[in-house]
Amino acid sequence: MSDEIVLTAEERRFFWFFPPAPGGVLPPEHVQQSLLAKGLVAKGSDGRCWMTVLGDQVRLGAHPSRTEG
């Protein structure tokens, strides 16, 4: 398994809202960009974001992660 993923409290709070549901909570752009940079979400050409396999593993506790802040 690879290195531990470190999330901020804000990233962890919005992590559950991918992919965003129509009319639901839309994570702030800076959170989306940060999760994109960590490889936890991906963005399509239409601008919509969805969870990657790594993101699913972190969300389910199958990949080491911790929250700071």
C-alpha positions as CSV (number, residue, x, y, z in Angstrom):
1,M,0.0,0.0,0.0
2,S,1.2,3.5,-0.7
3,D,1.7,6.5,1.6
4,E,-0.9,7.8,4.0
5,I,-3.3,10.5,2.6
6,V,-3.6,13.6,4.8
7,L,-6.8,15.6,4.5
8,T,-7.8,18.9,6.1
9,A,-11.0,18.9,8.2
10,E,-12.7,20.9,5.5
11,E,-11.6,18.4,2.8
12,R,-12.9,15.5,5.0
13,R,-16.2,17.3,5.6
14,F,-16.9,17.7,1.8
15,F,-15.3,14.4,0.8
16,W,-18.7,12.6,1.2
17,F,-20.3,14.9,-1.4
18,F,-18.7,13.5,-4.5
19,P,-20.2,13.2,-7.0
20,P,-22.3,16.2,-6.2
21,A,-26.0,15.4,-6.5
22,P,-28.3,17.8,-8.4
23,G,-29.5,20.4,-5.9
24,G,-27.2,19.0,-3.2
25,V,-24.1,20.3,-1.5
26,L,-21.5,21.6,-3.9
27,P,-18.0,21.5,-2.4
28,P,-16.1,24.8,-2.7
29,E,-13.8,25.1,-5.7
30,H,-10.6,25.2,-3.5
31,V,-11.6,21.9,-1.9
32,Q,-12.3,20.3,-5.3
33,Q,-8.9,21.5,-6.5
34,S,-7.1,20.1,-3.5
35,L,-8.8,16.7,-3.7
36,L,-8.0,16.7,-7.5
37,A,-4.3,17.3,-6.7
38,K,-4.3,14.4,-4.2
39,G,-5.9,12.1,-6.8
40,L,-9.0,11.5,-4.7
41,V,-11.4,12.9,-7.3
42,A,-11.3,13.4,-11.0
43,K,-12.9,16.1,-13.2
44,G,-14.4,15.4,-16.6
45,S,-14.3,17.6,-19.6
46,D,-17.8,18.8,-18.7
47,G,-16.5,20.1,-15.4
48,R,-18.2,17.4,-13.2
49,C,-16.2,15.7,-10.5
50,W,-16.4,12.1,-9.3
51,M,-14.6,9.9,-6.8
52,T,-11.5,7.9,-8.1
53,V,-10.7,4.4,-7.0
54,L,-8.2,5.8,-4.5
55,G,-10.8,8.2,-3.2
56,D,-13.2,5.3,-2.7
57,Q,-10.5,3.4,-0.8
58,V,-9.8,6.4,1.5
59,R,-13.5,7.0,2.1
60,L,-14.1,3.3,3.0
61,G,-11.0,3.1,5.2
62,A,-9.2,0.7,2.9
63,H,-6.3,3.1,2.4
64,P,-4.4,4.8,5.3
65,S,-5.5,8.4,5.8
66,R,-5.7,11.0,8.6
67,T,-7.3,14.4,9.2
68,E,-5.4,17.4,10.3
69,G,-6.8,20.8,11.4
